[in-house]
Amino acid sequence: MNRAITTIIAAVAISACAYGESQPMTISPPDKINSVSSYILLDRTGSMSDIWDEALSSVNAYATAVGTVEDGEADDLNTTVTLAAFDFQDGFQFDVLRSGIEPGAWTEVTNDEVSPRGMTPLFDAINRTITMAEADNPEKAVIVVMTDGFENSSREVTREGVRAALDRAEARGWEVVFLGAEFASFGDAEAVGISGSKRMAVGVGNFQATQETLARKARSYGKGDSADIIFDEEDRAEAGEEDVKERTGSNR
């Protein structure tokens, strides 16, 4: 057999192997990475002065806990934390102190950055936080409102306006929770549609533990292990809610 014929036979064999008998390559899809973005809205009005250090410590504790992988838990959650503080002093003040920070890169918020002052534009602050989250457009978001007082100075939106913003958040499947810092009168929260299962009074000495528990709930929600975030009786006992009601009164 001459060289030309041998070359032709070899070429046909290679072609048959490559095109006639080859199997399609199977590419496995990448592992799904879950994610959740937390937005903490912190009341920095003058009435927060006596509990301010503990409030700041609890926010820092949340940022650490939301990034902590528990024993036996899959490390498959991307998470960021944004912190804004608000008050009304010479107009509505809304300062974003941390924006989209991964827990490992979080630096502690201190009194050198932010301290109590002014009045309580609660509705404006909630609306501004939701608008900020909408601009970021995360798939899952947890919005934590921490305040010790009533709405008394909003100018940008009405009660109906902030309720509409909360309705938009709910329609996206985002979670909004309301923490009363040594405060159990939730008329404002109820008026804008925050349900009883998502609002809770927290007593002095319990801020950090409560925020750490909430951070774990945020992780569970972000990973799809829990459909939503609610406060149960165990959470309320840990927060000392009944003691707060006895000390401060409640409108519920």
C-alpha positions as CSV (number, residue, x, y, z in Angstrom):
1,M,0.0,0.0,0.0
2,N,1.6,3.3,-1.0
3,R,2.0,6.2,1.2
4,A,-0.9,8.3,-0.3
5,I,-3.4,5.5,0.3
6,T,-2.2,5.0,3.9
7,T,-2.6,8.7,4.6
8,I,-6.2,8.7,3.2
9,I,-7.2,5.7,5.4
10,A,-5.7,7.3,8.5
11,A,-7.5,10.6,7.8
12,V,-10.9,8.8,7.4
13,A,-10.3,6.9,10.6
14,I,-9.6,10.1,12.6
15,S,-12.6,11.8,11.1
16,A,-14.9,9.0,12.0
17,C,-13.6,9.0,15.6
18,A,-13.9,12.7,15.9
19,Y,-17.3,13.2,14.4
20,G,-19.1,9.9,14.1
21,E,-18.5,8.2,17.4
22,S,-17.7,11.1,19.8
23,Q,-20.0,11.8,22.7
24,P,-21.2,15.4,23.6
25,M,-19.3,16.9,26.5
26,T,-21.3,17.4,29.7
27,I,-20.6,20.6,31.6
28,S,-21.8,20.7,35.2
29,P,-23.5,23.9,36.2
30,P,-21.6,26.0,38.8
31,D,-22.6,25.6,42.4
32,K,-25.3,28.1,43.4
33,I,-24.0,30.8,45.7
34,N,-26.7,32.3,47.9
35,S,-26.6,35.9,48.9
36,V,-28.3,38.4,51.2
37,S,-27.7,42.1,51.8
38,S,-28.5,43.6,55.2
39,Y,-29.5,47.3,55.7
40,I,-29.4,48.5,59.3
41,L,-31.2,51.8,60.0
42,L,-30.1,53.2,63.3
43,D,-31.9,56.0,65.2
44,R,-29.3,58.4,66.4
45,T,-31.7,60.9,68.0
46,G,-31.0,62.6,71.3
47,S,-33.1,60.1,73.3
48,M,-30.7,57.3,72.3
49,S,-27.9,58.9,74.4
50,D,-28.2,56.6,77.4
51,I,-28.2,53.4,75.4
52,W,-25.9,54.6,72.5
53,D,-22.8,52.6,73.3
54,E,-24.8,49.4,73.6
55,A,-26.7,50.2,70.3
56,L,-23.4,50.6,68.4
57,S,-21.9,47.5,69.9
58,S,-25.0,45.5,68.8
59,V,-24.7,46.8,65.2
60,N,-21.1,45.7,65.1
61,A,-22.1,42.3,66.6
62,Y,-24.6,41.9,63.8
63,A,-22.0,42.5,61.1
64,T,-19.8,39.9,62.6
65,A,-22.5,37.3,63.2
66,V,-24.0,37.6,59.8
67,G,-20.7,36.5,58.3
68,T,-20.0,33.7,60.7
69,V,-20.3,30.1,59.5
70,E,-21.6,27.8,62.2
71,D,-20.2,24.3,62.8
72,G,-21.6,22.0,60.2
73,E,-22.9,24.8,58.1
74,A,-22.0,25.0,54.4
75,D,-20.0,28.2,53.5
76,D,-22.2,29.1,50.6
77,L,-23.5,32.6,51.5
78,N,-22.3,35.9,50.2
79,T,-23.4,38.7,52.5
80,T,-22.9,42.4,52.9
81,V,-24.0,45.0,55.5
82,T,-24.9,48.6,55.0
83,L,-25.4,50.9,58.0
84,A,-27.2,54.3,58.0
85,A,-27.9,56.6,60.9
86,F,-30.7,59.2,60.9
87,D,-32.0,62.2,62.8
88,F,-33.5,65.6,62.1
89,Q,-31.3,68.5,62.9
90,D,-31.4,71.5,60.6
91,G,-33.2,69.3,58.2
92,F,-33.4,65.5,57.6
93,Q,-30.0,63.9,58.2
94,F,-29.3,60.4,56.7
95,D,-25.7,59.3,56.9
96,V,-24.5,56.1,55.3
97,L,-21.7,55.0,57.6
98,R,-21.0,51.7,55.9
99,S,-22.1,50.7,52.4
100,G,-22.1,47.1,51.1
101,I,-19.3,45.9,53.4
102,E,-18.5,42.2,53.6
103,P,-18.3,41.1,57.2
104,G,-14.7,40.3,57.0
105,A,-13.9,43.8,56.0
106,W,-16.2,45.5,58.5
107,T,-14.6,48.1,60.8
108,E,-16.3,48.8,64.1
109,V,-18.5,51.9,64.2
110,T,-17.6,54.1,67.1
111,N,-18.7,57.3,68.9
112,D,-16.0,59.2,66.9
113,E,-18.1,58.7,63.8
114,V,-21.6,59.1,65.0
115,S,-23.4,60.3,68.2
116,P,-27.0,61.0,69.3
117,R,-28.7,64.3,68.5
118,G,-31.9,65.8,67.0
119,M,-35.4,64.5,66.5
120,T,-37.0,61.4,64.8
121,P,-37.9,61.5,61.1
122,L,-38.7,57.8,61.1
123,F,-40.8,57.6,58.0
124,D,-38.3,59.6,55.9
125,A,-35.5,57.3,57.1
126,I,-37.3,54.1,56.3
127,N,-38.3,55.3,52.9
128,R,-34.7,56.5,52.2
129,T,-33.3,53.0,53.2
130,I,-35.7,51.1,51.0
131,T,-34.9,53.5,48.1
132,M,-31.2,52.8,48.7
133,A,-31.8,49.1,48.7
134,E,-33.8,49.3,45.5
135,A,-30.9,51.1,43.8
136,D,-28.6,48.3,44.9
137,N,-31.1,45.7,43.7
138,P,-30.1,42.7,45.7
139,E,-32.1,39.4,45.2
140,K,-32.6,39.1,49.0
141,A,-32.5,42.0,51.6
142,V,-33.0,42.3,55.3
143,I,-33.9,45.8,56.5
144,V,-33.4,46.3,60.2
145,V,-35.0,49.4,61.8
146,M,-33.7,50.1,65.3
147,T,-35.3,53.1,67.2
148,D,-36.4,54.2,70.6
149,G,-39.1,56.6,69.7
150,F,-42.0,57.8,67.7
151,E,-42.1,59.5,64.3
152,N,-42.1,63.3,64.9
153,S,-40.3,65.2,62.1
154,S,-40.6,63.6,58.7
155,R,-40.9,66.0,55.7
156,E,-40.2,63.8,52.6
157,V,-42.9,61.2,52.9
158,T,-46.2,60.7,54.6
159,R,-47.3,57.6,56.5
160,E,-48.9,56.4,53.3
161,G,-45.7,57.0,51.3
162,V,-43.6,54.9,53.6
163,R,-46.2,52.2,53.6
164,A,-46.1,52.1,49.8
165,A,-42.3,51.7,50.0
166,L,-42.7,48.8,52.5
167,D,-45.2,47.2,50.2
168,R,-42.6,47.4,47.4
169,A,-40.1,45.7,49.6
170,E,-42.6,43.0,50.5
171,A,-43.4,42.4,46.9
172,R,-39.7,41.6,46.2
173,G,-39.6,39.1,49.1
174,W,-37.4,41.3,51.3
175,E,-37.6,41.1,55.0
176,V,-38.2,44.3,57.2
177,V,-38.0,44.0,61.0
178,F,-38.4,46.6,63.6
179,L,-36.5,46.6,66.9
180,G,-37.6,48.9,69.7
181,A,-34.6,49.8,71.7
182,E,-35.9,50.0,75.3
183,F,-39.1,50.9,73.6
184,A,-42.4,48.9,73.2
185,S,-44.9,51.3,71.6
186,F,-45.2,50.1,68.1
187,G,-48.0,52.3,66.8
188,D,-45.9,53.8,64.0
189,A,-44.6,50.3,62.9
190,E,-48.1,48.9,62.9
191,A,-49.5,51.9,61.0
192,V,-47.1,51.4,58.1
193,G,-47.8,47.6,57.9
194,I,-45.0,46.0,59.9
195,S,-46.6,42.9,61.4
196,G,-46.4,41.9,65.0
197,S,-44.2,38.9,64.2
198,K,-41.6,41.2,62.7
199,R,-41.4,43.8,65.5
200,M,-39.9,43.3,69.0
201,A,-38.9,45.4,72.0
202,V,-35.3,44.9,73.2
203,G,-34.2,45.7,76.7
204,V,-30.9,47.2,77.9
205,G,-28.3,44.5,78.3
206,N,-29.9,42.4,75.5
207,F,-29.1,44.4,72.4
208,Q,-26.1,42.4,71.3
209,A,-27.6,38.9,71.8
210,T,-30.7,40.0,69.9
211,Q,-28.7,41.4,67.0
212,E,-26.6,38.2,66.8
213,T,-29.8,36.1,66.8
214,L,-31.2,38.3,64.1
215,A,-28.0,37.9,62.0
216,R,-28.3,34.1,62.2
217,K,-31.9,34.4,61.0
218,A,-30.8,36.6,58.1
219,R,-28.2,33.9,57.1
220,S,-30.9,31.3,57.2
221,Y,-33.2,33.5,55.0
222,G,-30.4,34.2,52.6
223,K,-29.6,30.6,52.2
224,G,-33.2,29.7,51.6
225,D,-33.4,27.6,54.8
226,S,-36.1,29.9,56.1
227,A,-38.8,31.6,53.9
228,D,-38.9,34.7,56.2
229,I,-37.8,36.2,59.5
230,I,-40.1,36.2,62.4
231,F,-39.6,36.7,66.2
232,D,-40.8,33.8,68.3
233,E,-41.3,33.5,72.0
234,E,-37.7,32.4,72.6
235,D,-36.4,35.5,70.8
236,R,-38.7,37.7,72.8
237,A,-37.6,36.2,76.1
238,E,-33.9,36.6,75.0
239,A,-34.7,40.3,74.2
240,G,-36.4,40.9,77.5
241,E,-39.5,42.2,75.8
242,E,-41.9,41.8,78.7
243,D,-39.5,43.7,81.0
244,V,-39.4,46.6,78.5
245,K,-43.2,46.7,78.4
246,E,-43.4,46.9,82.2
247,R,-40.9,49.7,82.3
248,T,-42.0,51.8,79.3
249,G,-45.6,50.8,78.5
250,S,-47.0,49.4,75.3
251,N,-49.7,50.3,72.9
252,R,-50.2,46.7,71.6
